[in-house]
Amino acid sequence: MASTKESSSEGSNIKGVHTHGGQYVQYNVYGNLFEVSSKYVPPLRPIGRGAYGIVCAAVNSQTREEVAIKKIGNAFDNRIDAKRTLREIKLLCHMDHENVIAIKDIIRPPKKDAFNDVYIVYELMDTDLHQIIRSDQPLTDDHCQLIGSPDDASLGFLRSDNARRYVRQLPQCRKQQFSARFPNMSAGAVDLLEKMLVFDPDRRITVDEALSHPYLASLHDINDEPVCARPFIFDFEQLSCSEDHIKELIWRESVKFNPDPIH
C-alpha cells in the first residue's frame, strides 16, 4: 500500500512514493515503475536500457555511494529468462576481481511469494560494453567471421543436431590469411588472434596459454593473476529447475545481501 508521502531531491524531477511502511519507494522513471529500498535515494536518473529492462543511477544514502540499479521486469515469465537472471547473479557474486563489475546488492522483494521483478544493484561504471563497441559503420561481407566455414570435425562439440544442420547450410567460405587482412599488425598480434579465433573451443588457445603468449609479455604477471579458489557450481542449470525454483533461489540471493534483523 503506497502512502502519500513523497521523496525527492534537489535538482531531481523524479519523485518517489513510499510503500510498505516506508521501507520501499516507488519511482516513475519516464514511464518505468521502479520500486527500490528506501536507502536508495534520488537523484534517480536513467542511464541505459537493455534487452531485459532499464538501468538507473541512484545514491545509497547509507554509504553515499552512487550505484547503478537494473530492473529486470517480469523475470519469471519463462524459464529461460529466469535462468539467465539467476546465472548473472550467481556468476557475478562468485567472481571477486577488480576488473569484473561487482554486485553491490540484490534488492530484497517486499513479499517472498508475490514478486515478479528483480532489481540488481551494481557499482556505477563510467561506460558499458555496448557503448564501447557501438559503431555507426554498416557491416559488409568484408567484415565477416575471417576463420572460414568449420569442417565437420570442428562441429563435434555442438550437442544439438539442429545447430549442426544450421551451420552446414550456411554459405561456405574459405579461411582468410590474417597477415594479409591486417598487414599493419605485428606478427605476435596476428598469431595470438589466429589462435583465439578458432571455431572449436577444444582447439582454441586456453586462457593460461594466451596469458603466456609473447604478445602479452608486457602485461603478463603470474603474481598478479589470481585464480578462483573454488569452481562455479551450475546445479541450477538442470532441466528440472522450474520458474518457481529459480524464483526461490533468487529470493535466497537477495536475503544474503539483506538478512532478517537479529533481535
KASUL-V885014 format. One record per backbone hydrogen bond with DSSP energy under -1.0 kcal/mol. CO is the residue of the C=O (numbers start at 0). NH is the residue of the N-H. Records with the same first field share a line. If there is no record, write none. Layout:
BEGIN
CO: NH, NH
END
This chain:
BEGIN
4: 17
6: 15
8: 11
15: 6
16: 25
17: 2
18: 23
19: 22
22: 37
23: 18
24: 35
25: 16
26: 33
27: 29
28: 31
31: 28
33: 26
35: 24
36: 39
38: 60
40: 58
44: 56
47: 54
51: 72
52: 49
53: 70
54: 46, 47
55: 68
56: 44
57: 66
58: 40
59: 63
64: 59
66: 57
67: 121
68: 55
69: 119
71: 117
73: 76
77: 81
78: 82
79: 83
80: 84
81: 85
82: 86
83: 87
84: 88
85: 89
86: 90
87: 91
88: 92
89: 93
90: 94
96: 99
101: 122
104: 120
115: 74
117: 71
118: 106
119: 69
120: 103, 104
121: 67
127: 131
128: 132
129: 133
139: 142
140: 143
143: 145
144: 146
145: 175
151: 154
154: 157
159: 163
160: 164
161: 165
162: 166
163: 167
164: 168
166: 169
172: 148
176: 180
177: 181
181: 184
185: 189
186: 190
187: 191
188: 192
189: 193
190: 194
191: 195
192: 196
194: 204
195: 197
199: 202
205: 209
206: 210
207: 211
209: 212
212: 215
213: 216
215: 218, 219
220: 223
233: 236
234: 237
237: 240
241: 245
242: 246
243: 247
244: 248
245: 249
246: 250
247: 251
248: 252
249: 253
250: 254
251: 255
252: 256
253: 257
END
